[in-house]
Amino acid sequence: MKVYKFGGASVRSADGVRNLCDIVRDEPGPLFVVVSAMGKTTNALEGVLERFMAGDRKGALEAFARVERNHAEILAGLFPERVPVEVSDAVETLYREVREILSGEEPRETDYDRWYDRIVSFGELISTTIVSAYLRHAGVSNRWIDMRRCFVTSTRHRDANINLSLSAPLLKRAVSGAEGRVFVGQGFIGSTAAGEPTTLGREGSDYSAAVVANLLDAESLSIWKDVEGILNADPKIFSDTVHIPELTYLDAIELAYSGAQIIHPKTIKPLQNKNIPLYVRPFSDKRKPGSVIRGEMTGRIEAPILIFKPNQVLLSIRPKDFSFVIEERMVDIFSLLEQYHIHTNLIQSSAVNLSICVDASRQLKQVVERLQSEFRVVYNSDMELLTIRGYTAPLYEKYAESSNAYLIQKTRKMVRIVRRTFPWHPKMNIY
């Protein structure tokens, strides 16, 4: 068994779905294909959710109608003569479920994460329904798998973890006895033991694919991307990026934690546990080798790696008096951040001051208000976090010594810089 994962950019158009079909057709199998929502569907469904939570039912339905039209264009491109009735009926059934949710009970703000999972999870259900149908149309026999029936997760909405021991028999039962050699399942979604939909965090389809590989003892996992493989920086920001042919699991975890978009932070552990190699391969040319992540490397990483994480907030927290040191209250502070699902990306402390760089969040205002009842809290929004692994003196001077730098952490191999956001020039240079 091999596992292939295709992200939203890979299936954002009819041509993308056809390309996926060409890649899958060449694999002798058995093969498990994990597919994300198409294009920017997740973002669009988050927009639907925002209107729904604001009580704008009409606006939510109109926004969802645009999602329907986008998928209709892809279907028309895949089936130019006529969309088969069974395909249009299957997709329409999913649309109807969403419309019923949007027209149903009144949401409460405190249930935002639960409503997020109920609505946004439909992006993957729609995309895999279309992909599975097109594969059959193109002569690739396959079985559509509902991952909500296979992945039992925690009850932490929007960032759930998969229970491997409970999920293993469900997934193995779903793929057993299949006539076809290909299985198509959704990334990003699962459900609680009680059957309530959950999502696994943004970009969680990578995590889904890694768990599938672990539970089915796959020989490898390939993630198909719109880049040549793993690069030392985001080519959308930096012009002189270089290809990195291999990384260790440890390297990948460090880079993912720092914000590298090439891999989801929770992806590595299920693979490392069974020593399953992870290939990052270019969707545009299946002949190219891409990059591999595995237990050991055959060479060294020569180039510096730059990871840019936007939309950050820098919090500075200190007690209102000096009667206690800040370390004594860290448990309370981080428990509060955990309660509101605020992700911490950098920590720096002294006896009476704690600085934390966190992802910007719609719930951050509530966190600050609660902290201010016991602490003095100041914060800077519109920040960014730049991590440079294997930094050079010129790179350090260029970024860390800039007037935009608010906080710097430096070790032998890595420097992390919290900076004030400013307009990035197209294609900045690394070297």
N, C-alpha and C positions, 0 to 999 in steps of 0.2 A: 504494500500500500504506500502510495505517495500522497502528499497533501499539497494542493495549489491554492493560494489565496490571491484574489483579484480585488484591488481597491476601487473606490468610486471613480477615479480618473480612468481606470481601465475599461469601465463599462458605461461611460457617460454618453455614448452615442451608439447608433446601430453599427457603425464600423468597428467600434470597440468590442461589441458583443460578438461580431463575426470574427474578429481577431482572436478573442478568447476561445471561440469554437475551433479555430485552426490549431491553437496551441493544445487544447484538450484532445483533439482528434489524433494528434501524433503520439500521444502517450498510450502505451499498450495497456496500462492499467494493472490492477485496480487503482482508482484515483478518486480522492475526495476533494471537491472544489468548494472553497469557502468564498462567498461573494459579499461585498459591501453594498450599500445603497448607491444608486446611480448618480454620478456627478456630484452636484451640490444639494442633493435631496435632503440630507440630514440638516443642513443649514436652513433649507426651505421649511422643513417640518418644525424646526425650532421657532421659526417665524410664525407658523400656524399656532403653535403652543402659546407663544407670547400673547397673541390676540385672544386666544381662548381664555387664558388666565386673567386677562384684563376685562373679561366679560363681553368682548366684542365677537359675538357668535357669527354675525354676518361677515365680518372681516376675516375670521378664521376659516369659514367655508370658502370665501373667495380666494384666500391664499392657498387653500388645499386644491381648489379647482385648477390653479396654475401648476401645481405638482402633477395633477392628472394629465394636463395638456402636455407637459414635458415628456411624460412616459408614453403618451399617445403618439408623439412624434417618433420616438424610438421604435415603438411597435410598427408604425407605418413604414419605417425604413427597413425593418427586418422582414416584414410580410407585405411587400408593395402591392400585391394583387388583392389580398384580403386577409385580415387577421382572423385566424381560425376561431370559430365560435367558442370552443372550449377554453381557448386562451383568454379571449376578451371576457368571458364569463368569470374565469378565475380571478382576473385582475379586478373586475368590477365588484366581486364579492369583498375583496380587501378594501376597495374604495368605500363601499357601503358601510363597512365596519367603522371606518374613520369618521364618516359623516354622522353616524349614530352617536359616536362618542362626543363629537363637537356639538351635537344637538341635545345631548342628554343632561345629566345632573350638573348642578352648579359646582365649579371647582373652588377649593379653598387654597389660599396662598401657601399655607403650611404643608399642603400635599403636592407642591410643585414637582418634586422629584418623581413621585409616583405617576403623576399625569405625564411627565416627560417620557417615562418608560412606556406607558400605554400608547402614546401617539407616535413618538419618534421611531419606535421599533418597526413600524410599518414600512419604512424605507427599504429595509433588507428583505422583508417578506415580498414586497412588490418586485424588487430587482431579481430575486432568485426565481420567482414564478416566471418572469419573462425569459431569463437565461435558460432555465430548464426547458421551457417550451421551444425555444429556438434550437437548442441542441437536438431535441427530438426531431424537429422539422428538418434539421441538417443531417439526420441519420445517425446521431450519437445517442444511443439508448442511455437513459439515466434515471435515477430515482431522486425525487425531490424530498429533502429531509427537513422537518420542522424542528429547528434547534431549541425551540421553547419546550419541546417534549423530550429533549436529550440532555440539556444542560440544567442541572439543578444548582441554583446559586444562593448566595447569601441574600438577606433582605435589604442590603444597602443599595437603594435605588440610585441609578445613574453611574454607579461605580462598583458593581457587584463582583464578587469573586465566585469562581466555579468550584463546587464540591466534587472533586475527582472521583471519590469512592462511590458517591451516589449516582454520578453521571455515567460512569463506565458501562454498567450493564444496560442502561437505556440506549446509549449510542451504539453499542455492539449489537443489540437487538434490532435497531433501526436499519443497520447495514447488512444484517445476516439474510441469507437466502435470496439475495437480489439477482435478477437475471442479467442486468446491465453491469458494465464495468465501471461506471461513473456515478458518483453521488454529488448532489448539489445542495449545500446548506448555507444558512445565513451566518455571517459574522456578527459580532456586537451584541447579540441578544441571547436571553435564556429566560428562566422563570424560577420563582421560589418554589419550595416544596409544596406550598399551597396552590401553585399554579398561576401566581401573579407575575405579569411580564416584568423583566428587568433588563437593563443595558449594562455594558461592561466598561463604560468610560469611552470618551472620544478616541477614535482609532483602535477601538477594542476588537476589531475583526482580526488583527494580528494575534491577539491573545486567544481568540476563539480557535484560530487555525492551529496554534501551538498545542492547545488542549486536545483537539482532535488528533493531532499527530501523536501525542503522548498516549491517549487512551486506545488508539488503534495500532500502537507500536509501528508507526510509519518509518520507512527507511530515510525519508527526508521531508522537509517542508520548503517549498519555494514560494516566495512573495514576489509577485510581478508588479513592478513599479514603472513610472514614467521617467526613470533615470537609468544610467548605465550600470548601476550597482550602488555600492556604498561610496559616497564622495566625502572629501574632508570638510566640506561646507555646503551650504544651500546654494545651488547654482542660480537660483532666482535673485540672490543678494550679491554673491561674489562671482567675479568673472573668471578667475584663474584657479578653479577647483581641480583636484586630481582624484583619480580613481584609487580606492583602497581595496585590494583584492581579497583580503581576509582579516578577520578579527576573532578574538577569543570571546567566549561567553562573558567573561568578566569585563572586557573592554566594552562590549555591547551594553551591558547593564549600566555601567558608569555613564556612557554616552546617552542612553535613553533617559536616565534619571536627570541628566542635565538639560534635557529638552530636545534631543536629536529626533527629528521626525521620521527617520528611516525605519524605526522599530518602536513598538509600544513597550513601556517599561515592564509590564507583567508577562511579556512573551517568552523571555529567556528561560525562566525556571522550569516550566514543563518540558522544554527541550533538553536542557542540561541534565535533568534527572535521568533521562534515558539516552543521553549522548546522541541526540538526533541533530544532524547538521541543518542549518538554516541558510538557504540560498536567496539572495536578493537579485532578481533578474530583470532585464529591461523588457518591458511589454512590447516595445516597438520592434525588437529584433530578437527572436527566441534563440538565434544561433550564438549570441554572445554569452560568455560565461557568467557575467555579473560578479557578485562577491559572495563569500561564504563566511558564516559565523559558526565556530565549532570549539571543541575543547582546547586544542593547541594550534599554534600558528607555525608555519614553516619559515617565515621571515619576520621582518620588523616593520613597524609603521614609521615611515620616514617623515611624512608631511605633518605639520601641525593641523589639528582638527578644531574647527570653530563651530560652536553651536549657539544659535541666536534664539532666544525665547522672549517673544514680545508680550504685551499686555500684563505687565507685572505691577505690583504695589509693594512699596517698602514701608513696613510698619516698624516704629520704634516705641518700645514699651518700657516704662520705668515705674517704680512704686511712687506713691504720692509723698512718702516720707522715707527715711533711711532706716526704718526699724527692722527691715529684713532684706536679705539679698534676693535678687531676682530668681536665682536657681531654685529657691524654695517654692516658687509659684509656677514653675514651668509646666508641671503636670496639669494644673488648672488651665493654663493658657492653651496648651496644645490639645487638651480635651475639648475645649471650646471650638478650636479650629476644626477638629475632627467632626464634631457635632454638625457643623455647617458645611462639611465637605470642602473646606478650603485647603488647597494643596500647597504645602510648604516646599520651596525650592532652595532656600539658603538660610542658614542660621548663624548669627554671631552674637556672643553675649559677653558681658562684663559683670562686675559685682552688682550693679544697680541698673543695668540697661540691657535690653534684649532687642536685637534687630532681626526682622524676619522678612524675607522676600517671598511673596505669595502670588498665585495666579489671581488676576482680577476676577471678581465674582459678583453676581447680583446680590449675594447675601452678605457681602463684606461690611456694608453699613451697619447691619444688625450686630455683627461681631464687634466692631469698633465701639458701638454704643454700650454693649455689655462690658467690654474691657474698661471703658472709661469710668465705670462705677467704682473701680478699685485702683486703676492705674492712670498715669498720665500717658496718653497715646497721641502720637503725631504720625502722619503718614504722607507719603508722596505717591501719587498715582502717575499714570503715563510713564512708567519705567520699563526697562528691558534688562534681561539678564544675558550676558555674553560669557560663555565658557570657552577657554582656549586650552586644549590639551596638547602638550609638547610645544609650549609657547617659546618664542625667540625674543631676544632683547628688542628688536624693532617692533614686533607685535605688541609687546608689553608697553613700550613707550607710546605706541600709536593709540592704544585703547585704554590702558589703565591710568596713564598719566594725563588723560584728557580732562578738561574741566567739567565734562558731563558725568564723570564717575563719582558716585555717591558712596559706594562701599566696595572694598576689594578684599578678596581672600586669595592667598597665594601659597602653593605648596611647591615641591621640587618639580613636579611635572605639569601642574595645572594652575591656571589663574581664573577666578570667577569674578566678574565685574557687574555690579548693579549700576546702570547708567540711566540718565534721563533720556527719554525717547526724543529723537530728532529725525527729520526726513532723511531716509537713506537715499543716497545717490544710486541710480541704476548701476548695477554690476560694479560694486566696490572691489578693490584689489586686496588680496591677502598678502602677497609677497612684496 
